[in-house]
Amino acid sequence: MALRFYNTLTLQLQPFAPERDNTVRMYTCGPTVYDYAHIGNFRSFVFYDLLRRWIRASGFKLDHVMNITDVDDKIIRNAVAQGKSLAEYSEIYTQAFFEDAKLLRLEVPEHVARATEHIDQMADAIAKLGEKGFTYDTDGSVYYRIANFPGYGKLSHNDFSGMKAGARVDVDEYEKADARDFVLWKAPKDNEPFWQTKVGRGRPGWHIECSVMAIQYLGDTLDLHAGGIDLVFPHHENEIAQSEALTGKQFARFWVHAEFLLVEGQKMSKSLGNFYTLRDILSRGYPPEAVRYLLASVPYRKSLNFKFSELKTAETSIERLRNYKLRLETAKFPEGLNEQLVTRTAEAVKSFREAMDDDLNTAEALAAVFEYIRDTNTAMDSGTFLAGNVENAKGLLQLFNSVFDVLDVTRSADALSDAQVDEFIARRQQAKKARDYKLADSIRDELTAKGIILEDTKDGIRWKRK
Ligand SMILES: [Zn+2]
């Protein structure tokens, strides 16, 4: 069975492939940069990263756009409160987002599109919607007339046919199930920042930015549009209404959504005191790889219950994977090739691929890897894992790491390079040879202080990072 995703639009698991020229055109809703992103946001961002990596591992090319929402009600409110310009304020949290994303090893999309750099294109789209009869103006703001778009509700599978025409909502923050005509262009209030465009003075609403930037970079029809489940309605429903009214074509063939993240069994909220940014978690001493691993290990359509104890478990799992890799790289195995293990490796690769192809079932993919590690560790202990089996096993680990990306240790800026560590070890070996054990011990202590652990094994010295 080939790659398939659960499509929110059809409520079905469907085989997935790009529509043309082997390139997947993908759009994901990015951060609103009014504050540091929280762990619930990062569940979606890690999901996007897994999507990217597995689409590529499936032999497709990628053209991926992610937006940065750098103008909205909250950003304006916070910027004003701090006496900063909109650009000044949003730049701080845009940079913070990129720093966090790097720590979590999120690949950078082919296009990162900032809303404020596409204002004229948004005004053009709103004007065009107006020409087609989908908008009306009130007090300088422009609204989308939902009643004129018969497909409204097809993504969220809600029936809005009985909706009162002309009821409006002009803010960026929506109550769920609040189906009203939404704002496309907001006239400035008081001293709010504004742009002068062909649809007047003001700023774009949140929904129009995604439609406009998606179509600008990817064309009228996307292969895949992803987001968190809370975006299905109204945000994605509104994106469809705008885009399809503009182009007359289907906006996205596949819609995929990541479920909610709970913290210790409860909805995350500032009032409950269980609201965590990535920075909060890392400041407690957890490595970013553990956060990445935990967020990736629960299949995206299951709600994820984030617990600190699970971060510990994630650290242990990563440790096992790294120790296995180290054993493969440093142990001396008997010559030859164990054909049974060749078959065993092929099975593990197949299980891993099948699990990922099945709507990114990361839990089963991980299970396939750990069963393989257990079996081959046993074979190593009993001497039946042979030198000829090493490359195969490394191949499986590489496949795993091309998606999960947790094998490398996150190093601090002042960490030793591999070559520097090797130099220390060589000096220590020389000291031992010269029977200067005091010097040998002090070199070992120095390495320990720098986070490098030495192990004397029957096959010689091996080392790892703490
Ligand atoms: Zn969006």
Boltz pocket constraint, residues with backbone or C-beta under 6 A from the ligand:
constraints:
  - pocket:
      binder: B
      contacts: [[A, 28], [A, 29], [A, 30], [A, 206], [A, 207], [A, 210], [A, 235], [A, 239]]
      max_distance: 6.0
